Amino acid sequence: MSVVLQAVTGALGGWTPVAAPVPNPPAQAPPGLAVPVDTILGWGKWGVLVCGVAGLLICAGKMTIGHRNRAAFAADGATGIPWVLAGLSLAAVAAAVVGVFL
């Protein structure tokens, strides 16, 4: 018997602790829901893709229109690009990030 187990047993007044491993089953979809949920997630990914392309086109348009005499408008377009790319990056790694916590 290890020293730690002897100390715990002695501290409990002769009671032996019963340690059972905590179950950790993998994530599993309920029967019949895997395909519909995959479809909905696919639609969400497609929506993010469309929004990302539209966001970059809007930023490009602002920069193109604002390059002459409207510096603030062009700057708004340029500062929007990192936000669009950050959103697309988050969408790209979303499944991996969630998978780390499950």
SULRA-V774339 format. One record per pair of residues at least 24 apart in sequence whose C-alpha atoms are under 7 Angstrom apart, sorted by the first residue. I is the first residue (numbers start at 1). J is the second residue. D is the distance in whole Angstrom. If there is no record, write none. Layout:
# SULRA-V774339
i: <I:I>
j: <J:J>
d: <D:D>
This chain:
# SULRA-V774339
i: <52:52:55:56:56>
j: <84:88:84:81:84>
d: <6:6:6:6:7>
